């Protein structure tokens, strides 16, 4: 380690010697930690970083004066659609995507380095539960979508395939994310196919160009934005790992979109067949002033222009058809070839220009006392993942429906938009639509059919609370087939297999067994249950005290309605369609008592919620 005198000389060259002003007061351990942190900061890079941050922050806000004349919408030949155009073409795109997945050529890469500050939590966003009936976190939903798309591709091509999951974390999120995945047995993915790596950190800078001390013994640091991906890929040799695995195409996305379709075969296939080296999913802007970046062209080159850089007059321009001229909203959902990423990391990354984010940065005052500022006091310099679009030789955009693929989680429920409630509603409304399109009918407590609302206002609650596990359906597929999903009026547990964690501690139950075979009385009963007013069959573990292990083993589970304690108890290793309503009603088939089940008196929920119990109760 460099001596304090050497570090002081280096900081003087960077005009940042104030970072050592409390060094003499520190005990040996925190003093050593501060010196180690400062030694990692290269003096010239630190000087340039602080000067650049102050200069960028001092520039007047708003669009560049000549930007409007340089803007153009994307040419039609560079835009595809997930919902419009020739259905046969879309089927070809999807088939190509599944083919590439089956060949193990597709990976997904999650950008998860940011903290949940605006959400009001101290842990990574991926660990957040938005209040679904299943209580699944964002991480679990995403893991299960990976498992399902692997299954679908494998079944189509008669092979076993893998979609590696790369997760870019930061100093703040790496440890809790890794711990969370281990505690949840990596959501039954192979741990060798879940690769976590850390992005770089940059000092936060005051408005006068001085690096900020968070404590007497620590410089305030912040992740370098999701565009820090490109230096992190090089730092951790991620592209080399992809090459060893045979990965050629990478789907990159942000952690906070609850509707994200990981390794989307339609998007992957579209980009591959169109020869794209870089692609972006976009949604139609909801209104001219919506605070999302716009994917367009600047001087004929594809680019994301931030909403703050577009004047109100330009934002409201209309195309000949009546829609917004600049309507391609960026949702941070990208396709890259591995070769394109290699070119960026080795040659082009230094050309990326950082963006200014003015933040409230915890710091110390002139006497070393900790301060939590009430107003922004510092600058964090960030790069964005979409900054590489101008480098693409063949960029393609892919327009998707907002209600099917984009509902970000950014704010606490006190905010009007992009909060846990809007995310939860978006997912449950989507699953209601899937169920209705598959032939399901929702009934109210009196047995009257609820209106079939396939389209809802953004703030409206869905007509029924209906959640479909990603292990049952990735994008609404196969639910019309009774053996695999809803059926016309059926719920079945036959196809969607999930392996649970180890058995509860102290349990005398067998570790493995044939659980709910199709010929069993319980299996027959589940197949005969009519899908009326929404109910939610969910696999639960009979004890909350569960010993988690890396070993994949099947356990004795309970199937529960979640509104009554213990609707059905039995052994099951399969996850089935799950739906929940406080006014649930289950219509039982004639003769069901012959299967060995008995109808117990309704619980406190009233006569609309029968309880079913199994003789082999846990």
C-alpha positions as CSV (number, residue, x, y, z in Angstrom):
1,X,0.0,0.0,0.0
2,X,1.2,3.5,-0.8
3,X,2.2,5.7,2.1
4,X,0.1,8.6,3.2
5,X,2.6,11.0,1.9
6,X,2.5,9.5,-1.5
7,X,-1.3,9.5,-1.6
8,X,-1.3,13.1,-0.5
9,X,1.0,14.1,-3.4
10,X,-1.3,12.2,-5.8
11,X,-4.4,13.9,-4.5
12,X,-2.7,17.3,-4.8
13,X,-2.1,16.6,-8.5
14,X,-5.8,15.8,-8.8
15,X,-6.8,18.9,-6.7
16,X,-8.6,16.6,-4.2
17,X,-6.3,16.7,-1.2
18,X,-9.3,17.6,1.0
19,X,-10.1,13.8,1.1
20,X,-7.3,13.4,3.7
21,X,-8.3,16.2,6.0
22,X,-9.6,13.9,8.7
23,X,-7.0,11.2,8.3
24,X,-5.0,12.1,11.4
25,X,-8.1,11.6,13.6
26,X,-8.8,8.1,12.4
27,X,-8.0,4.9,14.3
28,X,-5.6,2.5,12.5
29,X,-8.3,0.3,10.9
30,X,-10.6,3.0,9.3
31,X,-7.4,4.9,8.4
32,X,-6.1,1.9,6.4
33,X,-9.5,1.5,4.7
34,X,-9.5,5.1,3.6
35,X,-6.0,4.9,2.2
36,X,-6.8,1.7,0.4
37,X,-9.8,3.4,-1.2
38,X,-7.8,6.4,-2.2
39,X,-5.0,4.3,-3.7
40,X,-7.4,2.8,-6.2
41,X,-8.3,6.2,-7.6
42,X,-5.9,7.2,-10.4
43,X,-5.0,10.9,-10.0
44,X,-5.5,12.1,-13.5
45,X,-8.7,10.1,-14.0
46,X,-10.0,11.5,-10.7
47,X,-9.1,15.1,-11.7
48,X,-10.9,14.8,-15.1
49,X,-13.9,13.1,-13.5
50,X,-14.4,15.9,-11.0
51,X,-13.9,18.6,-13.6
52,X,-16.2,17.0,-16.1
53,X,-18.9,16.5,-13.5
54,X,-18.8,20.2,-12.4
55,X,-18.8,21.5,-16.0
56,X,-21.6,19.2,-17.1
57,X,-23.8,20.3,-14.1
58,X,-23.1,23.9,-14.9
59,X,-24.5,23.7,-18.4
60,X,-28.0,25.1,-18.7
61,X,-30.8,22.4,-18.8
62,X,-33.0,21.8,-21.7
63,X,-32.6,20.7,-25.3
64,X,-29.6,21.7,-27.4
65,X,-30.5,24.7,-29.5
66,X,-30.1,22.9,-32.8
67,X,-31.5,19.5,-31.9
68,X,-34.9,19.8,-33.4
69,X,-33.5,20.3,-36.9
70,X,-31.4,17.2,-36.5
71,X,-34.1,14.8,-35.3
72,X,-35.9,12.3,-37.4
73,X,-38.1,9.3,-36.5
74,X,-36.8,5.9,-37.2
75,X,-37.4,4.7,-40.8
76,X,-40.2,2.2,-41.1
77,X,-37.8,-0.5,-42.4
78,X,-35.9,-0.4,-39.1
79,X,-39.0,-1.1,-37.0
80,X,-40.8,-4.4,-36.3
81,X,-43.9,-5.0,-34.3
82,X,-45.0,-7.7,-31.9
83,X,-48.7,-7.1,-32.6
84,X,-49.1,-5.7,-36.1
85,X,-48.3,-7.0,-39.6
86,X,-48.3,-10.5,-41.0
87,X,-49.0,-13.2,-38.3
88,X,-47.0,-15.7,-40.4
89,X,-43.9,-13.5,-40.3
90,X,-44.2,-13.2,-36.5
91,X,-44.4,-17.0,-36.2
92,X,-41.2,-17.2,-38.2
93,X,-39.5,-14.7,-35.9
94,X,-40.7,-16.7,-32.9
95,X,-39.6,-20.0,-34.3
96,X,-36.1,-18.6,-35.1
97,X,-35.8,-17.3,-31.5
98,X,-36.7,-20.7,-30.1
99,X,-34.3,-22.3,-32.4
100,X,-31.4,-20.1,-31.2
101,X,-32.4,-20.8,-27.6
102,X,-32.5,-24.5,-28.3
103,X,-28.9,-24.2,-29.7
104,X,-27.8,-22.6,-26.4
105,X,-26.9,-19.4,-28.3
106,X,-29.0,-17.0,-26.2
107,X,-28.2,-15.5,-22.8
108,X,-30.0,-12.9,-20.7
109,X,-28.2,-10.1,-18.8
110,X,-29.8,-8.3,-15.9
111,X,-28.9,-4.7,-15.0
112,X,-29.3,-4.7,-11.2
113,X,-26.7,-2.3,-9.8
114,X,-29.0,0.4,-8.6
115,X,-30.5,0.8,-5.2
116,X,-34.2,1.0,-4.3
117,X,-33.9,4.5,-2.8
118,X,-36.9,5.9,-4.6
119,X,-38.8,2.7,-3.8
120,X,-38.1,3.4,-0.2
121,X,-36.2,0.1,0.6
122,X,-32.6,-0.5,1.5
123,X,-32.2,-3.8,-0.4
124,X,-32.0,-4.5,-4.2
125,X,-35.2,-4.0,-6.2
126,X,-35.1,-7.6,-7.4
127,X,-35.9,-8.8,-3.9
128,X,-39.1,-6.7,-3.7
129,X,-42.6,-8.2,-3.5
130,X,-45.3,-6.0,-5.1
131,X,-48.1,-7.9,-3.3
132,X,-48.9,-10.7,-5.6
133,X,-51.1,-13.5,-4.3
134,X,-48.0,-15.8,-4.7
135,X,-45.8,-13.3,-2.9
136,X,-43.1,-13.9,-5.5
137,X,-40.3,-11.3,-5.9
138,X,-39.1,-9.8,-9.1
139,X,-36.1,-12.1,-9.0
140,X,-38.3,-15.2,-8.7
141,X,-40.6,-14.1,-11.5
142,X,-37.6,-13.6,-13.8
143,X,-36.0,-16.9,-12.9
144,X,-39.2,-18.8,-13.6
145,X,-39.6,-17.1,-17.0
146,X,-36.1,-18.4,-17.8
147,X,-37.0,-21.9,-16.8
148,X,-40.2,-21.8,-18.8
149,X,-38.6,-20.5,-22.0
150,X,-35.9,-23.1,-21.7
151,X,-38.6,-25.7,-21.4
152,X,-40.6,-24.4,-24.4
153,X,-37.5,-24.3,-26.6
154,X,-36.4,-27.8,-25.4
155,X,-39.8,-29.3,-26.1
156,X,-39.9,-27.8,-29.6
157,X,-36.5,-29.2,-30.6
158,X,-36.3,-32.3,-28.4
159,X,-33.2,-31.1,-26.6
160,X,-32.1,-29.8,-23.2
161,X,-31.0,-26.2,-23.4
162,X,-29.7,-23.5,-21.1
163,X,-30.2,-19.7,-21.1
164,X,-27.4,-18.4,-18.9
165,X,-28.4,-15.5,-16.6
166,X,-25.7,-12.8,-16.2
167,X,-26.5,-10.3,-13.4
168,X,-24.6,-7.1,-13.2
169,X,-24.6,-5.8,-9.6
170,X,-22.8,-3.0,-7.7
171,X,-21.0,-2.6,-4.5
172,X,-24.4,-2.0,-2.9
173,X,-26.3,-5.0,-4.4
174,X,-23.8,-7.8,-5.0
175,X,-23.7,-9.2,-1.5
176,X,-27.4,-9.1,-0.7
177,X,-28.3,-10.4,-4.2
178,X,-25.9,-13.3,-3.9
179,X,-27.2,-14.2,-0.4
180,X,-30.8,-14.0,-1.6
181,X,-30.2,-16.4,-4.5
182,X,-28.4,-18.9,-2.2
183,X,-31.2,-18.7,0.4
184,X,-33.7,-19.5,-2.4
185,X,-31.7,-22.3,-4.0
186,X,-31.2,-20.0,-7.1
187,X,-34.9,-20.5,-7.8
188,X,-34.1,-24.0,-9.0
189,X,-31.8,-22.8,-11.7
190,X,-28.3,-24.4,-12.0
191,X,-26.0,-22.0,-9.9
192,X,-23.3,-22.5,-12.6
193,X,-25.6,-20.7,-15.0
194,X,-26.2,-17.7,-12.8
195,X,-23.2,-15.4,-13.1
196,X,-23.0,-12.3,-11.0
197,X,-20.4,-9.6,-11.5
198,X,-19.9,-6.1,-10.2
199,X,-19.8,-2.8,-12.1
200,X,-17.4,0.0,-11.3
201,X,-18.0,2.8,-8.8
202,X,-17.2,6.5,-9.3
203,X,-16.8,9.2,-6.7
204,X,-19.8,11.6,-6.1
205,X,-18.8,15.2,-6.8
206,X,-19.9,18.5,-5.3
207,X,-21.1,21.3,-7.4
208,X,-17.7,23.0,-7.1
209,X,-15.8,19.9,-8.5
210,X,-14.7,18.3,-5.2
211,X,-15.1,14.6,-4.5
212,X,-17.4,14.1,-1.5
213,X,-16.5,12.4,1.7
214,X,-19.4,10.2,2.9
215,X,-17.7,9.6,6.2
216,X,-14.3,10.7,7.6
217,X,-12.9,7.4,6.4
218,X,-14.8,6.9,3.2
219,X,-15.3,8.6,-0.2
220,X,-18.9,8.7,-1.4
221,X,-19.1,6.4,-4.3
222,X,-21.9,5.6,-6.8
223,X,-22.4,3.0,-9.5
224,X,-21.4,4.3,-13.0
225,X,-24.9,3.8,-14.4
226,X,-26.2,0.9,-16.3
227,X,-23.9,1.9,-19.2
228,X,-21.1,0.8,-16.8
229,X,-22.0,-2.6,-18.3
230,X,-19.4,-2.3,-21.0
231,X,-16.4,-1.7,-18.8
232,X,-17.7,-4.4,-16.3
233,X,-17.9,-7.0,-19.2
234,X,-14.2,-6.4,-19.8
235,X,-13.2,-6.2,-16.1
236,X,-14.8,-9.6,-15.4
237,X,-14.2,-11.3,-18.7
238,X,-17.9,-12.0,-19.2
239,X,-17.7,-12.1,-23.0
240,X,-15.0,-14.8,-22.7
241,X,-17.4,-16.8,-20.5
242,X,-20.1,-16.3,-23.1
243,X,-17.8,-17.5,-25.9
244,X,-17.0,-20.6,-23.9
245,X,-20.7,-21.4,-23.6
246,X,-21.4,-20.7,-27.3
247,X,-23.6,-17.7,-26.6
248,X,-23.9,-15.4,-29.6
249,X,-27.0,-13.3,-28.7
250,X,-27.6,-11.4,-25.5
251,X,-30.9,-10.0,-24.2
252,X,-30.2,-7.1,-21.8
253,X,-32.9,-5.7,-19.5
254,X,-33.5,-3.7,-16.3
255,X,-34.5,-5.3,-13.0
256,X,-37.6,-3.2,-12.3
257,X,-39.9,-4.2,-15.2
258,X,-42.4,-6.7,-13.8
259,X,-43.6,-7.7,-17.3
260,X,-40.2,-8.3,-18.9
261,X,-40.0,-11.3,-21.1
262,X,-36.6,-12.8,-20.7
263,X,-34.9,-14.2,-23.8
264,X,-38.1,-13.3,-25.7
265,X,-38.1,-15.7,-28.7
266,X,-40.1,-13.2,-30.8
267,X,-37.6,-10.4,-30.2
268,X,-34.6,-12.6,-30.5
269,X,-35.8,-14.1,-33.7
270,X,-36.8,-10.8,-35.2
271,X,-33.3,-9.4,-34.6
272,X,-31.5,-12.5,-35.8
273,X,-33.5,-12.7,-39.0
274,X,-33.1,-9.0,-39.7
275,X,-29.3,-9.3,-39.2
276,X,-29.3,-6.8,-36.3
277,X,-26.2,-6.3,-34.2
278,X,-28.1,-4.1,-31.8
279,X,-31.8,-3.9,-31.1
280,X,-34.2,-2.2,-28.7
281,X,-37.8,-2.9,-27.6
282,X,-39.9,0.3,-27.6
283,X,-43.5,1.1,-26.6
284,X,-45.8,3.8,-27.9
285,X,-45.6,6.9,-25.7
286,X,-48.7,7.3,-23.6
287,X,-48.7,11.1,-24.1
288,X,-46.3,13.7,-25.5
289,X,-44.7,14.8,-22.2
290,X,-44.3,11.2,-20.8
291,X,-40.9,11.2,-19.1
292,X,-39.3,8.4,-21.2
293,X,-36.4,8.6,-23.7
294,X,-37.3,8.5,-27.4
295,X,-35.6,6.1,-29.8
296,X,-35.1,8.1,-33.0
297,X,-32.4,9.3,-35.3
298,X,-30.0,12.3,-34.8
299,X,-28.2,13.2,-38.0
300,X,-29.3,9.9,-39.4
301,X,-27.8,7.8,-36.6
302,X,-30.0,5.8,-34.2
303,X,-30.0,7.3,-30.7
304,X,-32.1,7.6,-27.5
305,X,-32.9,11.2,-26.9
306,X,-33.8,11.9,-23.3
307,X,-37.3,13.5,-22.7
308,X,-35.6,16.5,-21.1
309,X,-33.7,17.2,-24.3
310,X,-36.9,17.3,-26.5
311,X,-38.8,20.6,-26.6
312,X,-42.5,20.5,-25.9
313,X,-43.2,21.7,-29.5
314,X,-41.2,18.7,-30.9
315,X,-42.7,16.3,-28.4
316,X,-46.2,17.1,-29.7
317,X,-45.5,16.8,-33.4
318,X,-47.9,14.4,-35.2
319,X,-47.3,11.8,-37.9
320,X,-49.6,11.7,-41.0
321,X,-51.6,9.0,-39.3
322,X,-52.4,11.1,-36.3
323,X,-50.1,9.5,-33.8
324,X,-47.0,11.1,-32.2
325,X,-44.2,11.6,-34.6
326,X,-41.6,10.7,-31.9
327,X,-43.6,7.9,-30.2
328,X,-41.0,5.2,-29.8
329,X,-40.5,5.1,-26.0
330,X,-37.3,3.5,-24.7
331,X,-37.9,0.8,-22.0
332,X,-34.2,-0.3,-21.5
333,X,-34.7,-3.7,-23.2
334,X,-32.0,-4.5,-25.7
335,X,-30.6,-7.2,-28.0
336,X,-26.9,-7.3,-28.7
337,X,-24.7,-9.8,-30.6
338,X,-21.7,-10.9,-28.7
339,X,-19.4,-9.6,-31.5
340,X,-21.0,-6.1,-31.2
341,X,-20.4,-6.1,-27.4
342,X,-16.8,-7.1,-27.9
343,X,-16.2,-4.2,-30.3
344,X,-17.8,-1.8,-27.8
345,X,-15.7,-3.0,-24.8
346,X,-12.4,-3.1,-26.7
347,X,-12.6,-0.1,-28.9
348,X,-15.6,2.2,-28.3
349,X,-16.4,2.4,-24.6
350,X,-14.0,5.4,-24.0
351,X,-16.2,7.4,-26.5
352,X,-19.3,7.1,-24.3
353,X,-20.2,10.4,-22.8
354,X,-21.4,10.3,-19.1
355,X,-24.7,11.9,-18.1
356,X,-25.3,14.1,-15.0
357,X,-27.5,13.0,-12.2
358,X,-28.0,15.5,-9.4
359,X,-28.6,13.7,-6.1
360,X,-28.8,14.0,-2.3
361,X,-25.5,12.5,-1.2
362,X,-24.8,11.7,2.5
363,X,-21.7,13.5,3.5
364,X,-19.8,15.1,6.4
365,X,-19.5,18.8,7.2
366,X,-16.3,20.8,7.7
367,X,-16.1,19.4,11.3
368,X,-16.6,15.7,10.2
369,X,-20.2,15.5,11.4
370,X,-22.5,13.3,9.3
371,X,-25.1,15.1,7.2
372,X,-28.1,13.8,5.4
373,X,-29.0,16.6,3.0
374,X,-32.6,17.6,2.4
375,X,-31.7,19.1,-1.0
376,X,-29.5,17.7,-3.8
377,X,-25.9,18.5,-3.0
378,X,-23.9,16.3,-5.3
379,X,-23.4,15.0,-8.8
380,X,-23.3,11.4,-9.9
381,X,-21.9,10.7,-13.4
382,X,-23.6,7.9,-15.2
383,X,-23.4,6.1,-18.5
384,X,-26.4,4.5,-20.0
385,X,-26.7,1.2,-21.7
386,X,-28.3,2.7,-24.8
387,X,-25.4,5.1,-25.4
388,X,-24.0,2.5,-27.8
389,X,-26.8,2.7,-30.3
390,X,-25.0,5.1,-32.6
391,X,-22.2,2.5,-32.9
392,X,-24.5,-0.1,-34.4
393,X,-24.1,-1.1,-38.1
394,X,-27.6,-2.5,-38.3
395,X,-29.9,-1.2,-35.5
396,X,-33.5,-2.5,-35.3
397,X,-36.3,-1.4,-33.0
398,X,-39.2,-3.7,-32.0
399,X,-42.5,-2.2,-30.9
400,X,-44.4,-4.1,-28.2
401,X,-47.6,-3.4,-26.4
402,X,-47.1,-1.5,-23.1
403,X,-49.8,-3.5,-21.3
404,X,-48.1,-6.8,-22.2
405,X,-44.4,-5.9,-21.7
406,X,-43.7,-2.7,-19.7
407,X,-44.6,-1.7,-16.2
408,X,-41.6,-0.4,-14.3
409,X,-41.3,-0.3,-10.5
410,X,-39.4,2.9,-9.5
411,X,-41.4,4.6,-6.8
412,X,-43.1,4.0,-3.5
413,X,-46.9,3.7,-3.4
414,X,-47.1,7.4,-2.4
415,X,-46.2,8.3,-6.0
416,X,-48.8,8.4,-8.7
417,X,-47.1,6.1,-11.2
418,X,-44.6,3.3,-11.5
419,X,-45.2,2.1,-8.0
420,X,-45.9,-1.4,-6.5
421,X,-49.6,-1.0,-7.0
422,X,-49.3,-0.2,-10.7
423,X,-46.9,-3.0,-11.2
424,X,-49.1,-5.5,-9.4
425,X,-52.2,-4.4,-11.3
426,X,-50.3,-4.6,-14.6
427,X,-49.3,-8.3,-14.1
428,X,-52.7,-9.4,-12.7
429,X,-54.6,-7.6,-15.5
430,X,-52.3,-9.3,-18.1
431,X,-53.1,-12.7,-16.5
432,X,-56.8,-12.0,-16.6
433,X,-56.5,-11.3,-20.3
434,X,-54.6,-14.5,-20.8
435,X,-57.3,-16.5,-18.9
436,X,-60.2,-14.9,-20.8
437,X,-58.5,-15.5,-24.2
438,X,-58.0,-19.1,-23.2
439,X,-61.8,-19.5,-22.6
440,X,-62.0,-19.0,-18.9
441,X,-65.0,-17.2,-17.4
442,X,-65.0,-15.3,-14.2
443,X,-68.2,-15.4,-12.1
444,X,-69.3,-13.1,-9.3
445,X,-70.4,-14.4,-5.9
446,X,-73.9,-14.9,-7.2
447,X,-72.8,-17.0,-10.1
448,X,-73.3,-14.2,-12.7
449,X,-70.5,-13.9,-15.3
450,X,-68.3,-10.9,-14.9
451,X,-67.8,-8.6,-18.0
452,X,-64.9,-9.7,-20.3
453,X,-62.7,-6.7,-20.0
454,X,-59.6,-7.3,-22.2
455,X,-58.6,-3.7,-22.0
456,X,-58.5,-1.7,-18.7
457,X,-57.6,1.9,-17.9
458,X,-54.1,2.1,-16.3
459,X,-55.4,2.8,-12.8
460,X,-58.3,0.3,-12.9
461,X,-58.3,-3.0,-10.9
462,X,-58.7,-6.1,-13.0
463,X,-62.2,-7.7,-12.8
464,X,-60.7,-10.7,-10.9
465,X,-57.4,-11.3,-9.1
466,X,-55.8,-13.9,-11.3
467,X,-52.1,-14.8,-11.2
468,X,-50.6,-17.4,-13.5
469,X,-47.2,-18.8,-12.6
470,X,-44.5,-18.3,-15.3
471,X,-43.9,-22.0,-14.9
472,X,-47.4,-22.6,-16.4
473,X,-47.2,-20.0,-19.2
474,X,-44.5,-17.7,-20.4
475,X,-46.6,-15.4,-22.5
476,X,-50.2,-16.8,-22.4
477,X,-49.4,-19.8,-24.5
478,X,-51.0,-23.2,-24.1
479,X,-53.6,-22.2,-21.5
480,X,-56.4,-23.3,-23.9
481,X,-55.2,-26.9,-23.7
482,X,-56.8,-28.7,-20.7
483,X,-53.7,-30.8,-20.1
484,X,-51.5,-27.8,-19.7
485,X,-53.4,-24.8,-18.4
486,X,-56.9,-23.5,-18.0
487,X,-58.9,-25.2,-20.6
488,X,-62.5,-24.1,-21.3
489,X,-63.6,-24.5,-17.7
490,X,-60.8,-26.5,-16.1
491,X,-57.8,-26.1,-14.0
492,X,-55.2,-28.8,-14.2
493,X,-51.9,-29.5,-12.5
494,X,-50.5,-32.0,-15.0
495,X,-47.7,-30.3,-17.0
496,X,-45.9,-27.5,-15.2
497,X,-43.3,-29.2,-13.1
498,X,-41.4,-27.5,-10.3
499,X,-39.0,-29.0,-7.9
500,X,-39.1,-27.6,-4.4
501,X,-36.5,-27.1,-1.7
502,X,-35.6,-29.7,0.9
503,X,-38.2,-31.1,3.3
504,X,-39.1,-29.1,6.5
505,X,-36.7,-29.6,9.4
506,X,-37.8,-32.4,11.7
507,X,-40.3,-33.7,9.2
508,X,-40.9,-37.4,8.9
509,X,-42.2,-37.0,5.4
510,X,-40.5,-38.8,2.6
511,X,-37.9,-36.7,0.7
512,X,-39.3,-37.9,-2.7
513,X,-42.3,-39.5,-4.0
514,X,-44.8,-39.6,-6.9
515,X,-46.8,-36.6,-6.1
516,X,-50.3,-36.0,-7.4
517,X,-50.2,-38.6,-10.2
518,X,-52.6,-38.0,-13.0
519,X,-54.6,-41.1,-12.0
520,X,-54.9,-40.2,-8.3
521,X,-58.1,-39.1,-6.8
522,X,-56.7,-35.7,-5.9
523,X,-55.4,-35.3,-9.5
524,X,-58.8,-36.2,-10.8
525,X,-60.5,-33.8,-8.5
526,X,-58.3,-30.9,-9.5
527,X,-59.0,-31.7,-13.2
528,X,-62.7,-31.6,-12.5
529,X,-62.8,-28.3,-10.6
530,X,-64.8,-25.7,-12.6
531,X,-63.0,-22.4,-13.1
532,X,-65.7,-20.0,-11.8
533,X,-65.2,-16.9,-9.6
534,X,-61.4,-16.8,-9.5
535,X,-59.6,-19.0,-7.0
536,X,-55.9,-19.5,-6.5
537,X,-54.4,-22.9,-6.2
538,X,-51.0,-22.5,-4.9
539,X,-48.3,-24.8,-3.8
540,X,-47.2,-24.0,-0.3
541,X,-44.9,-25.7,2.2
542,X,-46.8,-26.9,5.3
543,X,-44.2,-25.4,7.6
544,X,-42.5,-22.0,7.2
545,X,-39.4,-23.4,8.8
546,X,-37.7,-24.9,5.7
547,X,-34.1,-26.1,5.4
548,X,-33.0,-24.8,2.0
549,X,-30.2,-26.6,0.3
550,X,-28.6,-26.7,-3.1
551,X,-30.0,-30.2,-3.6
552,X,-33.1,-30.3,-5.7
553,X,-35.5,-32.5,-3.9
554,X,-39.3,-32.9,-3.9
555,X,-41.1,-32.2,-0.7
556,X,-44.5,-32.9,0.9
557,X,-46.4,-29.7,0.0
558,X,-49.9,-28.4,0.6
559,X,-52.2,-27.0,-2.0
560,X,-54.0,-24.0,-0.5
561,X,-56.7,-21.6,-1.7
562,X,-54.8,-18.9,0.3
563,X,-58.1,-17.5,1.5
564,X,-59.1,-20.5,3.5
565,X,-56.5,-22.3,5.7
566,X,-55.8,-25.7,4.1
567,X,-58.2,-26.2,1.2
568,X,-56.5,-29.4,0.0
569,X,-53.5,-31.1,1.5
570,X,-51.5,-33.7,-0.2
571,X,-48.2,-34.4,-1.8
572,X,-47.3,-32.4,-4.9
573,X,-44.2,-31.5,-6.9
574,X,-46.0,-29.4,-9.5
575,X,-46.9,-25.8,-9.7
576,X,-50.3,-25.2,-11.3
577,X,-52.4,-22.2,-12.3
578,X,-52.9,-19.9,-9.3
579,X,-55.8,-17.5,-8.9
580,X,-57.1,-15.8,-5.8
581,X,-60.1,-13.7,-4.7
582,X,-61.5,-13.0,-1.3
583,X,-64.9,-14.1,-2.6
584,X,-63.7,-17.3,-4.2
585,X,-66.1,-20.0,-5.1
586,X,-65.1,-23.5,-6.2
587,X,-67.8,-25.4,-8.0
588,X,-67.3,-29.1,-7.1
589,X,-68.0,-31.9,-9.6
590,X,-70.9,-34.3,-9.0
591,X,-69.7,-37.4,-7.1
592,X,-66.6,-35.8,-5.8
593,X,-67.2,-37.4,-2.3
594,X,-66.4,-40.8,-3.8
595,X,-62.8,-39.8,-4.1
596,X,-62.4,-39.7,-0.3
597,X,-62.8,-36.0,0.2
598,X,-65.2,-34.5,2.6
599,X,-66.9,-31.1,2.5
600,X,-66.3,-29.2,5.7
601,X,-68.5,-26.4,6.9
602,X,-67.4,-23.0,5.4
603,X,-65.0,-21.0,7.5
604,X,-65.4,-17.4,8.5
605,X,-65.6,-16.3,4.8
606,X,-69.2,-17.4,4.5
607,X,-71.0,-20.0,2.4
608,X,-69.3,-18.9,-0.9
609,X,-66.0,-20.5,0.1
610,X,-66.1,-24.3,0.6
611,X,-63.2,-26.0,2.2
612,X,-61.9,-29.4,0.9
613,X,-59.7,-31.5,3.0
614,X,-57.7,-34.6,2.2
615,X,-57.5,-37.7,4.5
616,X,-53.8,-37.7,4.1
617,X,-53.4,-34.3,5.7
618,X,-49.9,-33.1,6.5
